[in-house]
């Protein structure tokens, strides 16, 4: 008898609860949610980042972000990741889309993961630049040779570990034939930037650099002819 009374009380309480909810639903107007979360296609979320590169990808070097004596950017918008890698004191792997540039005519770009493992997915570019913009003269992974007859990949390979192929003092790369004064003068006189912003000594540095290039080209011509 006791169990029957308890069950009846529980049943009555549940019935009252449902009746109250029903009454509330009938007297409360339905309202639409303020906003509906956007549904993200999981295939789009997992799709690999694609780096589209053409001549419009490269412009005034001084519009990029300076890091010590070179400049960086990111073609897919992850400039924070690129800067974090560039400023990591113990080295780091650069994110996809990273652009690293020392002088206006030479660029390296981090391609999609797995594009070319031997170079750490870096693609190297040799550019021709003028007031109208950039022209890609050469591009590739292991066979791009700059105007000093240096193979870009070979020069950067000693810095593979732990610097992700980025050459700086102490990274294992052989010294390049130009110093920071010359590279700075080239950066400040990039024709794509408009009017040059020279510092004291820039024109002499550029004259020395031009002389080096002329001598190098002459030497190469003689070697090929004789």
C-alpha positions in Angstrom: 0.0 0.0 0.0 2.9 2.3 0.9 4.5 1.8 -2.6 1.2 2.5 -4.3 0.9 5.9 -2.5 4.5 6.8 -3.4 4.1 5.9 -7.1 0.9 7.9 -7.2 2.7 11.0 -5.8 5.6 10.7 -8.2 3.2 10.3 -11.2 1.2 13.3 -10.1 4.4 15.4 -9.8 5.7 14.4 -13.2 2.3 15.2 -14.7 2.3 18.6 -13.2 5.8 19.3 -14.5 4.9 18.4 -18.1 1.7 20.4 -17.9 3.6 23.4 -16.7 6.1 23.1 -19.5 3.3 22.7 -22.1 1.6 25.8 -20.8 4.9 27.8 -20.9 5.5 26.7 -24.5 2.0 27.9 -25.5 2.2 31.3 -23.8 5.9 32.1 -24.8 6.4 33.3 -28.4 9.1 31.5 -30.4 12.1 33.6 -31.1 14.8 33.0 -33.7 18.4 32.7 -32.4 20.4 35.9 -32.8 22.9 34.2 -35.1 23.4 30.8 -36.5 27.0 29.5 -36.4 28.5 29.1 -39.8 28.8 25.4 -40.7 32.4 24.7 -41.7 33.0 22.0 -44.3 35.4 19.5 -42.7 37.0 18.9 -46.1 37.7 22.6 -46.4 39.2 22.7 -42.9 41.5 19.8 -43.6 42.5 20.9 -47.1 46.2 21.6 -47.5 47.3 25.2 -47.9 48.2 26.0 -51.5 50.8 28.7 -52.2 50.1 30.5 -55.5 53.2 32.2 -56.8 53.5 34.5 -59.8 55.4 37.7 -60.6 52.8 39.7 -58.6 53.8 37.8 -55.5 57.0 39.9 -55.2 57.1 43.7 -54.7 59.0 46.4 -52.9 61.3 44.6 -50.4 60.9 47.4 -47.9 57.2 46.7 -47.7 58.0 43.4 -46.0 58.9 43.0 -42.3 62.5 43.6 -41.4 64.3 41.0 -39.3 67.9 41.9 -38.5 69.5 42.4 -41.9 66.9 40.7 -44.1 63.1 40.9 -44.7 60.3 38.4 -44.3 56.7 38.0 -45.4 54.0 35.3 -45.7 52.0 34.7 -48.9 49.2 33.0 -47.1 48.9 35.5 -44.3 50.7 33.8 -41.5 53.3 36.5 -40.9 53.1 35.9 -37.1 54.3 32.3 -37.7 57.1 33.5 -40.0 58.3 36.1 -37.5 58.2 33.6 -34.7 60.5 31.2 -36.7 62.8 34.0 -37.8 63.3 35.2 -34.2 63.6 31.8 -32.6 67.0 31.8 -30.9 67.5 28.1 -31.3 66.1 27.8 -34.9 62.6 26.7 -36.1 60.8 25.4 -39.1 59.2 28.2 -41.1 55.5 27.9 -41.8 54.0 27.4 -45.3 54.0 30.6 -47.4 57.0 32.2 -45.7 59.1 34.5 -47.8 62.7 35.3 -46.9 64.6 37.9 -48.9 68.1 39.5 -48.4 68.3 41.5 -51.7 65.6 42.5 -54.2 66.6 40.0 -56.9 66.7 36.8 -54.8 63.9 35.2 -52.9 63.1 31.9 -51.2 59.5 30.8 -50.5 58.3 28.0 -48.3 56.0 25.8 -50.4 53.4 23.2 -49.3 54.6 20.4 -47.0 56.1 17.6 -49.0 56.6 19.7 -52.2 60.4 19.1 -52.3 61.7 17.5 -49.1 65.4 17.8 -50.1 65.2 21.6 -49.8 62.8 21.6 -46.8 60.1 22.6 -49.3 61.9 25.9 -50.0 61.7 27.2 -53.7 64.3 29.6 -54.8 63.7 32.5 -57.2 66.0 34.8 -59.2 64.2 38.0 -60.2 64.6 40.9 -62.5 63.3 44.1 -61.0 62.5 47.6 -62.2 60.0 50.4 -61.6 57.2 48.4 -63.1 57.6 45.4 -60.8 59.2 41.9 -60.8 59.9 39.3 -63.5 60.8 35.8 -62.5 64.0 35.0 -64.4 64.6 31.6 -62.7 62.8 29.4 -60.2 63.3 25.9 -58.8 64.5 23.9 -56.0 68.1 22.6 -56.5 69.2 24.2 -59.8 68.7 28.0 -59.5 72.0 29.8 -59.9 72.3 33.5 -59.0 74.2 36.3 -60.8 77.4 35.4 -58.8 77.3 31.9 -60.2 76.3 30.5 -56.9 73.7 27.7 -56.6 71.1 28.9 -54.1 70.4 25.4 -52.7 74.1 24.6 -52.2 74.7 27.8 -50.4 71.8 27.3 -48.0 72.2 23.5 -47.5 74.7 23.8 -44.6 72.0 25.7 -42.6 69.5 22.9 -42.9 69.8 21.8 -39.3 68.6 23.6 -37.2 67.9 26.8 -39.0 65.6 25.5 -41.8 68.1 26.5 -44.6 68.2 30.1 -43.5 71.8 31.5 -43.7 73.0 33.9 -41.1 76.3 34.4 -39.3 76.9 31.2 -37.3 74.5 29.0 -39.3 77.2 27.1 -41.2 76.9 28.8 -44.6 79.9 29.9 -46.5 80.4 33.7 -46.5 78.8 35.5 -49.5 80.9 37.9 -51.5 78.9 40.9 -50.4 78.6 42.5 -47.0 75.7 44.0 -45.0 76.5 47.5 -46.3 76.0 46.3 -49.9 72.9 44.3 -49.1 71.5 47.3 -47.2 72.2 49.6 -50.1 70.4 47.2 -52.5 67.4 47.1 -50.2 67.2 50.9 -49.9 67.5 51.3 -53.7 64.9 48.7 -54.8 63.4 50.3 -57.9 60.0 48.8 -57.1 59.8 51.0 -54.0 59.9 54.3 -55.9 62.5 56.8 -54.8 65.6 55.4 -53.2 66.3 56.0 -49.5 70.1 56.0 -49.4 72.3 56.2 -46.4 75.8 57.6 -46.2 78.1 55.3 -48.2 75.4 53.5 -50.2 76.4 54.8 -53.6 80.0 53.7 -53.0 78.8 50.3 -51.9 76.6 49.9 -55.0 79.6 51.0 -57.2 81.8 48.3 -55.6 79.0 45.7 -56.0 78.6 46.6 -59.7 82.3 46.3 -60.2 82.3 42.9 -58.6 79.4 41.7 -60.9 81.2 43.1 -64.0 84.5 41.4 -63.1 82.6 38.1 -62.3 80.8 38.2 -65.6 84.0 39.0 -67.5 85.8 36.1 -65.8 83.0 33.7 -66.6 83.0 34.9 -70.3 86.8 34.3 -70.5 86.5 30.8 -69.0 83.8 29.9 -71.4 85.7 31.2 -74.4 89.1 29.8 -73.6 
